[in-house]
Amino acid sequence: MKTAIVIGVGPDRGVGAQLCKRFANDGLKVIVAGRTLSALESVARDIVAAGGQAVPFVADATKESDVAALFDAAGSELDLAIYNAGNNTPGKIVEMDADYFEKAWRVVCFGGFLFGREAVRRMAPKKAGTLLFTGASASLRGRPGFGAFNSAKAGLRTLAQAMAKEYAPDGIHVAHVVVDGAIAGDKIMNRFPDAADRQDSLISIEGIVDAFAFLYRQPERAWSFELDVRTSKEKW
Ligand SMILES: NC(=O)c1ccc[n+]([C@@H]2O[C@H](COP(=O)([O-])OP(=O)(O)OC[C@H]3O[C@@H](n4cnc5c(N)ncnc54)[C@H](OP(=O)(O)O)[C@@H]3O)[C@@H](O)[C@H]2O)c1
């Protein structure tokens, strides 16, 4: 059975959880990975209850040994790996601790390197596999108050682009999804109580998941590196 790893899984109404559910529904066994066991177990339980296969796996994306163990657990049928970890880290540069900036980079960019490297190490010998990264508006544009997150997401995007070129000859499809705006999920709903009143300016999680599923299904002679998704209301 083909296996997918999704790292960066949180609440049910989040991109990570819904990516797991979609690919399980499409017939893959899913390794549901992240830091918070209760969230991972909940997603895996729902998948199994719906007749799919899923295994929760606690891993911190910034820890080399965790990431290697995660890929060992996935086994030889690994076909899809998705790097979705990356909470926003707002703050003005002059008020920012060096440690805060470095931590943001570790989760968003360095973790993408650890994850991407392990994925390619496993996929290249088989000459097949798909490696997808979740981006944000920050991947393309610097904005006041978001310098740490902007620089880390931009670094992740160019890492993904370098990997796409480096490993296409090995049959590995590497791609990046720019999520250009706020998502209609738990993160935004919990932080901004009025968000429910402006749903039409929040990106649909299902639409984002569709973009990942489309990239995964692309034939080898028609690969995209990048898709961007935004609402019709977004000023970009
Ligand atoms: N939310 C938005 O409006 C928005 C907009 C544009 C782009 N994005 C991007 O879209 C992706 C998904 O966002 P989402 O808001 O829907 O979140 P989500 O997919 O529901 O959850 C992402 C999860 O990543 C996990 N994570 C953070 N650091 C980690 C680490 N070091 N190791 C393993 N897991 C880690 C977090 O787990 P914990 O629960 O343990 O913190 C969080 O629950 C992210 O890459 C984000 O940057 C989000």
Ligand as a Chemical Component Dictionary entry (heavy atoms), coordinates in Angstrom:
data_LIG
# 
_chem_comp.id                   LIG 
_chem_comp.type                 NON-POLYMER 
_chem_comp.pdbx_formal_charge   0 
_chem_comp.three_letter_code    LIG 
# 
loop_
_chem_comp_atom.comp_id 
_chem_comp_atom.atom_id 
_chem_comp_atom.alt_atom_id 
_chem_comp_atom.type_symbol 
_chem_comp_atom.charge 
_chem_comp_atom.model_Cartn_x 
_chem_comp_atom.model_Cartn_y 
_chem_comp_atom.model_Cartn_z 
_chem_comp_atom.pdbx_ordinal 
LIG N1  N1  N 0  -3.338 29.561 9.090  1  
LIG C1  C1  C 0  -3.200 30.398 8.083  2  
LIG O1  O1  O 0  -3.983 31.348 7.922  3  
LIG C2  C2  C 0  -2.091 30.190 7.079  4  
LIG C3  C3  C 0  -1.990 31.073 5.999  5  
LIG C4  C4  C 0  -1.026 30.838 5.033  6  
LIG C5  C5  C 0  -0.177 29.758 5.141  7  
LIG N2  N2  N 1  -0.275 28.930 6.219  8  
LIG C6  C6  C 0  0.627  27.774 6.283  9  
LIG O2  O2  O 0  -0.170 26.618 6.119  10 
LIG C7  C7  C 0  0.356  25.560 6.909  11 
LIG C8  C8  C 0  -0.747 24.987 7.770  12 
LIG O3  O3  O 0  -1.317 25.994 8.550  13 
LIG P1  P1  P 0  -2.580 25.751 9.487  14 
LIG O4  O4  O 0  -2.795 27.047 10.177 15 
LIG O5  O5  O -1 -3.688 25.118 8.730  16 
LIG O6  O6  O 0  -2.016 24.759 10.549 17 
LIG P2  P2  P 0  -2.245 23.175 10.705 18 
LIG O7  O7  O 0  -1.989 22.540 9.386  19 
LIG O8  O8  O 0  -3.533 22.922 11.374 20 
LIG O9  O9  O 0  -1.127 22.840 11.731 21 
LIG C9  C9  C 0  0.232  22.977 11.511 22 
LIG C10 C10 C 0  0.898  22.284 12.636 23 
LIG O10 O10 O 0  2.319  22.342 12.477 24 
LIG C11 C11 C 0  2.800  21.966 13.727 25 
LIG N3  N3  N 0  4.181  22.276 13.988 26 
LIG C12 C12 C 0  4.700  23.478 14.329 27 
LIG N4  N4  N 0  6.002  23.348 14.593 28 
LIG C13 C13 C 0  6.296  22.038 14.428 29 
LIG C14 C14 C 0  7.474  21.284 14.578 30 
LIG N5  N5  N 0  8.642  21.839 14.950 31 
LIG N6  N6  N 0  7.421  19.960 14.334 32 
LIG C15 C15 C 0  6.272  19.365 13.969 33 
LIG N7  N7  N 0  5.110  20.027 13.824 34 
LIG C16 C16 C 0  5.137  21.352 14.054 35 
LIG C17 C17 C 0  1.935  22.682 14.747 36 
LIG O11 O11 O 0  1.811  21.804 15.828 37 
LIG P3  P3  P 0  1.618  22.305 17.339 38 
LIG O12 O12 O 0  0.137  22.167 17.504 39 
LIG O13 O13 O 0  2.409  21.344 18.124 40 
LIG O14 O14 O 0  2.099  23.722 17.420 41 
LIG C18 C18 C 0  0.620  22.894 14.004 42 
LIG O15 O15 O 0  -0.447 22.256 14.634 43 
LIG C19 C19 C 0  1.560  26.123 7.666  44 
LIG O16 O16 O 0  2.745  25.793 6.951  45 
LIG C20 C20 C 0  1.315  27.627 7.620  46 
LIG O17 O17 O 0  2.522  28.372 7.665  47 
LIG C21 C21 C 0  -1.211 29.127 7.185  48 
# 
loop_
_chem_comp_bond.comp_id 
_chem_comp_bond.atom_id_1 
_chem_comp_bond.atom_id_2 
_chem_comp_bond.value_order 
_chem_comp_bond.pdbx_ordinal 
LIG N1  C1  SING 1  
LIG C1  O1  DOUB 2  
LIG C1  C2  SING 3  
LIG C2  C3  SING 4  
LIG C2  C21 DOUB 5  
LIG C3  C4  DOUB 6  
LIG C4  C5  SING 7  
LIG C5  N2  DOUB 8  
LIG N2  C6  SING 9  
LIG N2  C21 SING 10 
LIG C6  O2  SING 11 
LIG C6  C20 SING 12 
LIG O2  C7  SING 13 
LIG C7  C8  SING 14 
LIG C7  C19 SING 15 
LIG C8  O3  SING 16 
LIG O3  P1  SING 17 
LIG P1  O4  DOUB 18 
LIG P1  O5  SING 19 
LIG P1  O6  SING 20 
LIG O6  P2  SING 21 
LIG P2  O7  DOUB 22 
LIG P2  O8  SING 23 
LIG P2  O9  SING 24 
LIG O9  C9  SING 25 
LIG C9  C10 SING 26 
LIG C10 O10 SING 27 
LIG C10 C18 SING 28 
LIG O10 C11 SING 29 
LIG C11 N3  SING 30 
LIG C11 C17 SING 31 
LIG N3  C12 SING 32 
LIG N3  C16 SING 33 
LIG C12 N4  DOUB 34 
LIG N4  C13 SING 35 
LIG C13 C14 SING 36 
LIG C13 C16 DOUB 37 
LIG C14 N5  SING 38 
LIG C14 N6  DOUB 39 
LIG N6  C15 SING 40 
LIG C15 N7  DOUB 41 
LIG N7  C16 SING 42 
LIG C17 O11 SING 43 
LIG C17 C18 SING 44 
LIG O11 P3  SING 45 
LIG P3  O12 DOUB 46 
LIG P3  O13 SING 47 
LIG P3  O14 SING 48 
LIG C18 O15 SING 49 
LIG C19 O16 SING 50 
LIG C19 C20 SING 51 
LIG C20 O17 SING 52 
# 
